[in-house]
Amino acid sequence: MLQQVWSAELDVERIVDTYGNMLFSICLVILCNEKDAEDVVQDTLITYLTKSPTFNDSEHEKAWLIKIATNRCKNMRRYNIIRKHIDINDLQLYSKNVKNHDLLDHLMRLPTKLKVVLLLHYVEGYKVDEIAKILTITTSAVKKRLQRGRELLRESYRKENEYGF
């Protein structure tokens, strides 16, 4: 029994080290609230511990964690009153990659359906068919959301440059 607890503890530590920042970034972009994002990541880890799923490979594990986290985010947005949004400028604190700061800033302002797909594709590097599997939507829906998201981002960048912000 003690061996199982020790093994589970090491496994959770590995999951947190490997996927923690990525899950937190995804949740933060979806929820726009630091505390809610932390809660969702914690719930995702608890689900991982209680279900003890087996995976084919690390990509399957990553996709499963993203799926659980995004579903929890959707539930939280649907059923909870979201607390005060974080300051967009604070988002830079949570991104390891400096080149993603501006992109994450603009993603936070998009509708949830679009920002999740854009984040998975451009920030996390998933392909269209992989995103479709993770979010359980069709590949054409992923492509359309990518297209709409790019259009909104383009428009947002144009306005920013036009007005000098």
N, C-alpha and C positions, 0 to 999 in steps of 0.2 A: 504493500500500500504506500509506504513512504517513498519507494522507488518511483511509483507512478506519479506522485505529487511532484517529486524532483524533476522528472522527465517533462511533465506538463509545464512546470515553471520555466525550464530551459527553452521549451518550444515557444512559449509566449514571448520570452525575451528575444528570441530569434525573429519572431514575427514583428515585434515592435521595432527592432533594429532595422529590419529589412524593409518593412512596408509602412511604418508608423508615420513618417513625414508625408509620404504620398497620400495615405488615407486622410490625414489631417488636412492637407491642401485641398483635396477633392471636397471634403465635407465643409471646409471653410468657404470655398467658392460657392457651393450650393446654398449654405445656410446664412452666410454673411454674419456669422456670430461665433466668436471664439469658444465660448463656453458650450454652446450647443454642438459645435464641431468636436470638441473634446469628449462630450457625452456620447456622441455617435461612435467615435473611434473606440471608446471604452466598451460600449454595447457590442460592437463588432467583435472585439477580442473576447468578450464573455460568450458570445455565440460560438466563436471558434472553439473555446474551451469546452462548452457544454455539448456541442454536436460532435466534436472530435472527428472531422471529416478526413477522408483519405483522398489524396490528389495524385493525378497522373504525373505531373511535373510542377515546376515552380510557376510557370505561366498559368496553369490551372488554379493553383493556390491563390495567386495574385488576382486573377479574374473573380474568383469566389469572394475574396475579401472586398473587392471593389463593389461587387453586386450587393453584398450584405450592407455595406456602408451606404451606398446610394439609396437602397430601399429604406434604410433607417432614416436617412435625411428626408426622403419623400414623406415618410410617416410623420416625422417631426414637423415638417412644414404644414402638413395637412391638419394635424390634430393639436398642435401647440401654438400658443401665441409666441412668436419669435421676439426675443429680447432685443434691445438696442443693437443696431448694426455696428460692426467695427468701423473704425476710420480706415478708409481705403489706403491711406499712407502706411498704416500698420501692417498691411499685407506683405510688404517687403521683408519684414522680420521672419516670416514663415517660409519664404522661398529660399532654397539653397542656391538656386541658379539665378544669378543677377540678370541675365538676359530675359528671364521670364517675368520679372517684376512688372513691366509695363503691360505685358499680355494679361497677367493675372488681374491687374487693376481694371482693365477693360472687360475681362470676362465676368468680374463680379457684378457688372451692371447689366448683363444680358439675362434674358429669361432662363429659368432653370433647365428646361429641356435642351436649349442650345448650348449653354455653358458646360454642361456635363460632357456632351459629345465633343465639343471643341477641346476641353481639358484633356480628355482621354486620348484624342487624336494628336494634338499638337504638343502638349506638355508631356504626357506619359508615353507617346509614341505607338499607340495601338492602331492597327489597321481597321478599315471599315467593317469587315466581316467579324473581327474580334469584338468590336464595340457592339455590334448587333447582338452577338451572343451574350455579352455581359449584361446589356440592358434589356434583353429579350424583346427587341424590335427588329423590323426588317432592315436589310442593308439599304434599301431605297429610302427608308425613313432616316437612317443615319446620314446618307448622302445629302438629303434635303436639309436636314438640320445643320450639317456642315456648311452647306451653301448659304442658308439664311444667316447663320452665325457669322460667316465671313463677310456677308453684305453689311450686317449691323456693325461689325468691327471696323470695316472700311469706312462706313459712314461716321462712326465715332471718331476715328483717327482724322478724317477730313475736317470735322467740326473743330476738333482740338487744334489742328494746325491752322485752320482758317481764323480762329479767334485768338491764337497764340497762347493757349493754356499749357 
